[in-house]
């Protein structure tokens, strides 16, 4: 099978497009023909060497799969060959999704929503699972509460807006001016142009000084240290961004705030919950660009380019879209 091999850490050009042996499913595993995968910030962080202790080289990386079951191992009862499935491979535990085939434990695989194409489904598994765990599992967002989502036009952010609205929350989000209408169409109630306005001042103005109940950080920087200033009493902050250096969170003390840091875990349950939202028309990922697996380096370059104008996610068509079964 063809796969993108990471033989050294570095720039996007380090990927090598090569033939490697096709995997065989063991007991409790399924072999999936990968129709599509996707690009996440985690993918370029792995590629450039942020996690050298967790990724032995050479490696096949990648963290999203949408495809079709080709074979199953002994003891598999949920899936049969021909099933359309989606999932996130176990992170830092074996080969990833930048390949024509992938083997996964049955427990992390779910049936793909019928009304998503493979390209769409592949852009939702990791970011959707992350947003669900952050808002439902950690923040425990409730009906009628308010949430500020930093970076609402991005891969995780644009999904989080839809999940938060489905949960009955009022959604504030920071975006550049050109993305304001895009996030409003996703359900955002209030948009804040972070290039022109301080988000803390905007939140306090819009909430009459009360602040929001939850802040979801997808961008890093000073979001953690400044978030308490925009937070209501007993508010919650959830972040999916690595802390590059120590930050003083003393402001959170006076708000009795709680902080949660999410590195998403793989399981079928979250995917089934996301499928329910998709099938009810409350959630749909936005595919901002599509590349072939052979052009993976160009896709990585685009995602890392500042102010690239990208909305949503970059999808990678492992099988040409014209050859796939559409959802």
PyMOL commands that set and color helices and strands:
alter all, ss='L'
color gray80, all
select helices_A, chain A and resi 12-14+41-48+106-108+118-122+125-138+155-166+177-186+199-206+223-230+250-255+268-279+293-304+321-323
alter helices_A, ss='H'
color red, helices_A
select strands_A, chain A and resi 2-6+15-19+29-39+65-72+84-87+101-105+110-111+146-150+170-175+190-193+212-217+231-239+258-261+287-292+313-317
alter strands_A, ss='S'
color yellow, strands_A
deselect
rebuild
show_as cartoon
